[in-house]
Structure formats: structure tokens, C-alpha cells
Amino acid sequence: MQPNSRSIPGNSTQWQRKVIVAVAPVAHVDHPVPNGTRNPVTPEEIAQDVVDCFREGASMVHLHVRDRTGKQVSDLTTFTKTIDLIRKESDILIQGSTGGVSSLTLEERCVSVDEPRTQLASLNMGSTNLGEGVYVNTLPDIRFWARRMKEKQVVPELEIFSLGMIESVLKLKQEGVLCDPLNFNLCVGFEGALPARPIHLFHFLNSLPAGSHWSLIHEGMKDMSLLLMAVTMGASGIRVGFEDGCFLTPSRPAKSNRELVRHLVTLLRGIGYEPATVQEAKEFLGVLKNS
């Protein structure tokens, strides 16, 4: 299987036109949102947004461990409460973050993996400049987080901010720290990392090992054109949400995460694709845990 193809057990033909739609619903507290746009920060607000997005076609949610003000913390109280509320109305896949704040300790950064209902987690595959600072993810750190995920049966999503990080993935796979299927996620648009330009998708795709799965997030997104381009190039997943951007078009901000997901699904259907169900996404990504 080539890097840009997709397959799912027993359903390979149908899966060719399915896309995993993820949502990252909470904008970082230091990122302003447009007037009239409500950033969800409490468990109740986040859970309602997630359930709404699930009903529009999202099959996975990306959540940081935060307090009720939106600040990233190591206390699972608010995170667990949010999942409690989500699970009352949705079986959407739960992906925890191990990133966001380099000042937290190794243990604190992967605390989301300790919540039993976390099924997947982001795993940043190297250090990079972000804005005026450095986002630190050393190889020993990555090994620590990857092994914790393996212990907890949490599937890693391999976050790629520069193409050299793919070599780190291959090194850790050779060591047995990572294993197939490799789920890559290209991260573009972050200041100091790969710009959000189509050419970088081609370079990335040509660098992937055969048989890989891949998805895309576009930081600071003002429209969804690059996401659609990724889909037509074979991406198995794409993400929207206030963490990445609040705009439907450059002149039209979304008032809710639900509006972003609805817009994306409409665009996907317009070019002949359908959002994957939770069960389809679960099988494709190799998720073992029920929650």
C-alpha cells in the first residue's frame, strides 16, 4: 500500500471515500477569538460542543488537560468531568494531548494518558521553534511518552512539524518504541515550523514510509482549502476547531465548533467524500480501548 492510499479491514473499497473528521474545540487562552465567537472552556461548554460536532460528523476529539479557565494544568479533574459529560451522549474517540506547554514535567505533559477513557494521544516527534520560543521534545522525552502510551493501550498520533522528524519516527520504530500502523499528522502553519503551503504536503507525502496513515492540521486556518487538498491527496484524517482557527472563510468567522464541522462535512460531500463513523475510525487507526 502506498503512503497516500487507505484501507480498512473488510471494507477497503468503501473506505477510499471516507475521511476521519477530528475537532479540537478549545482555542488556547492566549489566542483571541473573533467577536461573536464563543470559546468553550468549562466542562459543560466543551462537552456540548463536542456532542454537537459528533452529530455533524466528527469521529474524534482532541482535548488538552485544562482547568475551568482554559489554562493547561496537570490536574485531571476538569478533563475527567468533560469526558463524563461527553460519554453521556457520544462515543466519539477521545484523543488526549501530550503537548502545548513545554514548561510542564514529562509526567504532567502525558497525564491525559492516565485517564482510562483516553484512546489516542498526540506524540510530538521533535523540537521546533514556535513563535519566539522553542517547543522542546527530546528523543528521551518522546520514548518516555511513547512507552507510557503503549502501557495504557493508547494509540499515538505522530505530530510532524518538520520533515526531519519522520526520521525520528523510523528510528523509534526500529527500536521497538513505535509500531505499525504509523499514524502521522502533518502540522503546518505554526510560526517557526512548516508554512501552510501546498508544496510541503507533496514533500511530506514523498517522505512517508509505505503503508503509513496520515492526517493534517492547519494552524491559523482561514479557510479549508488545504484540508480538502490533503483529502484528495489521500489523507485519512483532517481537523478543524477553535484550537486551529475560527474561520469558515477569510471574511466569515464561525460562531461555534459545530459550524466549523458542518461546513467541512458539506465541503467533503461536495467532492464525493463522507465522514468516517466512530467505528470506522477506530478500526482504521487501530484503537483497542472502549470507553
ABEGO torsion letter per residue (X at the ends): XBAABBBBBGAAAAAAABBBBBBBABBBAABBBBBGBBBBABAAAAAAAAAAAAAAGBABBBBBBBBAAGBBBABAAAAAAAAAAAAAABABBBBBBABGBAABBAAAAAAAAABAABABBBBBAEBBBBEABBBBBBAAAAAAAAAAAAAAGBBBBBBBABAAAAAAAAAAAAAGABBOBBBBBBBBGBBGBBBBBAAAAAAAAAABBBGBBBBBBBBGBABAAAAAAAAAAGBABBBBEAAAEABABAABBBABAAAAAAAAAAAAAAAGBBBBBAAAAAAAAGBABBX
